[in-house]
């Protein structure tokens, strides 16, 4: 299996093997071989929770429970899966209440990422795909109405101007765009997804309910590709999302939109990571030929991701390669490191204006040390 060719811990190989089994990319004997001998079950569960694949791994282990002595600790896995399901059901219940308000006020929202995939790609199994939070795309004019509703129900933003609202285990992350240009404005020059087209081509989440939408098949895939790159594919569940949607992708239109929107290189990264870690995707030769060849820096990034180092920042740096021109790339990197003052003020609401950039410098130094430590520790481990 592909993961065996990468220097992965036994626990990581089991997680990858379980994901491949879920995707139908491996047979039972491969996973059985990985489970025999020398496995740290507590570490495996902790890593599965970090990677967001607890439910998927638990399902695989349940399927192998008939092998005597092979799977000794299913009770903890079942409890962890129930916890994921309970958290998801709480979030979906709150989403249902929000949808009722939207219908009453004739407003619309687009559900993004995990909540948009749960019914179709995960067949409605609420314990398989942790939501973490509910990501929603709103028109700017509808933002005050939704934030007011959330506050009325006891949700609080993480900072006074933050679009991330939490109450207990349920959180809503509100967006007015889907590429991350709220933090780095020049990201909109890298990924040019037309907001009007997003809304015009969105489809109902459920038949007959035009207030709650999901992105069109092409836009959904491009948004998942861009989001996973932002976080350097640091959670396996994001790779599962990509594997599920790309194996049935409308490739001619997807390639055309990716090329037009500047997301062709991120699409190539996603295919390359999936090939390397989970097994070669079944893609037409013409599709592979249309994807750009990766340079040495990009191939090094793919190797880093495949080794599951848990490093999140390189993906944001690689976005620069999707921006035309040396000056454009340099301007993006400068803004990534030092966003505009009003953006920093929103993220550091308790910091005086004159301390915003010094605080940002300290944050960058801290982040560099943190990510460097991850690399060194996991390379040594």
N, C-alpha and C positions, 0 to 999 in steps of 0.2 A: 504494500500500500504506500501511497506517496509520503505519508508522515514518517514512515520508517527510514526514508532517505534523508531526513532532516534531523539535526541533533535535538530531539525533544525528550523531555522526561517521560517516564512510563505513564504517569498520570495524564499528561497532555496527550500522549498517543491514544489513551483510552477515550478521552473526550472526543478527539478527532475521529476515532473509530466509531464511536456511538453516533456522531453526526453523520458520517458516511453511511452507516446502517440506516438511519432515519431517512436519508435522501435516496436510498436504494442504490448506493454506489459501491457497496461491499456486501459480502456474504457473512453469515453468522460465524463461520469458522475463524475468520480474521479477528473478530472481536473476542471470541473465546480464547484465542492464542494470547491476546494482550492481557486478558484478565488473570491468566495463570501465573501465580507467584510474584512476590515482592511488591505488592501494591499497597500504598498508604491510603486507606479508604477515607480517613478524615480529611487528608489533603485533597483527595479527589473531589469530595463533596464541596469543600471550600472553593476550589478552583472552578468547579461547575457553576457555583453561584456567582462568582465574579464574571464568568464568561456568559452568563445568562442562558445556560443550556441544561439546567437542573432537570427540568421536565423531560427533555429529550433523552438524557442519559438514563433517568429513572425508567423510562419506557423500554429502553434497550436492555437494562438490567432485569426488568420484569420478564422480558422475553427469554432471558437466559437462566431464569431461576430454577428451571428443571434440571440443570447440571448440578449435581450434588457437590456442595462445598465451594462452588465457584463464586457465588454472590452472597456473602454472609451478613450484609448490613442493610437490608432493604427498608427497615422501619424508618430510619432517618431520612432516606430518600423519599419515601412516601409522604412523610411529614413535611419535608421541604417543598415537595410538589404541591401539596395541599395549601401551603402558605402562599405560594405563587398564585394559585387559582383564586384563593380568597382575596388577595390584594387586587388581582385583575378584576374580579367581580365587583369589588367596591368601586374601582375606577370606572368600569362600564356602567354601573348604576348611576354614578354622578354624571357621566356623559349623557345618559338617557334623560336625566333631569334637565341638563343644559339644552338638549335637542328639543324638549318640550317648550322651553322658553323661546328658542329660535323660531319654532313653528308659530307660536302665538304672535311673535313680533315680525314675522315674515323676513327673517334674516337668514343668511347662509354661512356655513363654515365648511372647510375642507379638512377631513381627518387625515393625518399623516402617519407614516412609518408603521410601528407595530400594530396600532389599533386598526389601521386600514388593511392589514394583512391577516388578521386573526381569523376571520371567517373563511376566506377563500384558501389561503396558502396553508393555514394550520387547521383547517376543517372545523373551526370553532372550539377546539380543545383549549380551554382557558388556562390550563396548567402547563402548556408546552412553551408558550412564548411570553416571558415577563414583559409587562408594559413599562414599568418604571414611572412614566408619566404619560399623559395624553397630549400629544402634539397637535395643535390646531392652526390652520392657516385662516386668517381673517382679513377682510378688507379693512383698511385703516379707519374708515368711517364707523365700522361696527365694533372696534376695539373698546371704546368707553362702555358700551352696553354690556359686553361680555365681562369685562373687569368689574363692573358694578354688580353684576349678578354673582360673580365669584366672591366678592367681598361680603355681599349680603348673606351668603351661605357660610361665612366664617373662614374663607380662604385668605391667606396673607401672602403678599409678595416677599421674596427674599431680600429685596431692598425697595425703597419707595418708588423707584421708576422701573423696577424689574418686571418683565412679562411672565415670570415664572411664579405661579401661585401654588401654595401647598396648604393642606389641611389633613393632619394625620398621615395616613399612608397614601393618600391620593394627591396627585399634583397635576396641574395643567401648565403646559408651556405654550404661550401664545406667540404666533409669528405673523408678520405681514409680508414676508418674503421667505424663500426656501433655500437660498444658497449661502446664507451667513453674512450678507453684506451689512447687517445692522451693526456688526462689530468692525468689520473692515470693508469700507465702502467700495474699494477697488475690486473686491471679489465679484461684484456685479459685472465688472468688465471681463472677468475670466469666464464666468458662467452666465450667459445671457438668455435666461428663461423668461419669456414675455409674460408678465403678470396677467394681462388680458386673456392670453391664450390658455393659461392655467385654469382660469375660471370658466372660460367658454367651453373648454373640452372636458371639464370634470364631469363625472357621472355620479348618480345617487348611490350612497352606501347601501341603501335598501330600496327595493322597488316602491315607487309611489311617494317617497319622501325626498322632495327636492331641496330641503333645507340643509341636509347633511350629506356632503359629497366626498368622493375620493378622487385623486388625480387620475387623469387618463392613463392607460397602460404605459405609454411612452414616458410621460412626465413622471409617473410613479417610479419607474426604473431609474431615470436620471437623478431624481431626488435622492433615492437610496444610495446610488453610486457616489454622489457628491457628499452626502452625510457620512457614509462609512469612511471615505478618504479623510474627511475632517478629523476623525478620531483614530486614524491609522489602523482601522479594522481591529481595534484593540479588544473587542468582545466577539467571541465566536458566533453569537446569535445574529450579529449583523451579516456575517458571512453566510449563515443559513438563509437569512432573508434574501440575499443576493442570489444564492444558488437556486432557490425556489422560483424567483421571478425571472431569472435569466434563462433557465432551461426551456421556458415557453415564451421567450421574448419575440415580439414582432420585429425581427431584425432589420428589414429594409427601412422601415420608418424610424426605428430606434437609432440606427447608424446615421440616418439623415439628420435627425434632430440633434443627436450628440455632436455631429460635425458643425451644424449651424450654431449651436449654443456654446461651443467651446468645451464640451464635456467628453470629447472623444478620448483624451488621454486618461482621465479617471475611469472611463469604461474599460479601457485596455488594462489599467491596473487591477480592476476588480476581476476581470477574466484571468489575469496572470496569477493573482493570489489564490483564486479558487482552483486553478489548474495545479498549482504547486502544493497546496495543502490538502485539498479534498478530492483531487483526482481530475483528470482532464475533462472539461465540459464538452458535451456533444454539440459542437457548433459546425455549421457549414464551412467548408474551406474558404468560400468567398468572404464570409464574415471575418475569419481570422486574417485574411489578406487585407481587409479594409482597416483593421486596427493598426495604429502606429507602432513601429518598432521602438522598444524601450532602450534608453541609453544606460551607461554604467551606473549612474547615480540612481536611476529608477529601478534597475535590477537589484541593486543593493538594498533599496527600500523594500522590495518584494521579499527578499530573503529575510530581512529583519522582521517583517510581519509574519512570515511563515514560521519563524522560530518562536513566536508568541512571547516576545520580550515585554509586552505590556507598555510599550512606549507610545504616547499619543501625539506628540508634537510634530514629527516629521511630515505627516500628511498635509498639514497646513502649509509647511514650507514648500512641498512639492506642487502646490497649486500654482506657484509662480511659473512653472514650466508650461502652463496652459495660457499664459498671458503673452501676447505678442511683444517683441522688442525688448532690448536690454533695459531701457529706461522704464518701461512698464513693469518689468519684473522687479527692478530695484525699488520702484515706488510702492509696489504691493508689499514687499518684504519690510520696508520702512514703516508702512502703516500697520502691518501685522504686529511689529514690535512695539510701536508707539502710536496707538489709535488717536483720533481727535479728542480734544479735551472733554467735550460733552459726552463722549462715549465712556471715557474713563470715569467721569463724574457719576454716570449711571451705575457703573459697576463698583465704584468705591464711594458710596453715598456719604459716609461719615468722614471722609478725608478732605481737608481744606484744599482749595484750588491750587495753591502754590506747592502742595505736597504730592499732587497727582502723579507727575512724571517721576520724581524720586521714588515714589512707591512702586511705579511700574518697573523701574530699573531693578529694584530689590526683588520684585516678583520674577523678572526674567532670569536673574542670577539664581534664585531659589529653584525655578523650574529647570534650569540647566543642570544644576547639581542633582536634583531629584531624578531627572531622566537619565543622567549619566550614571547615577548609582544603580538604577534599575538594570541598565545594560551590563555594568561590571558585575553586579551581584548575580544576575541570571546567567551570565557567561561563565562565571566561576562555579555556579551551582549545577 
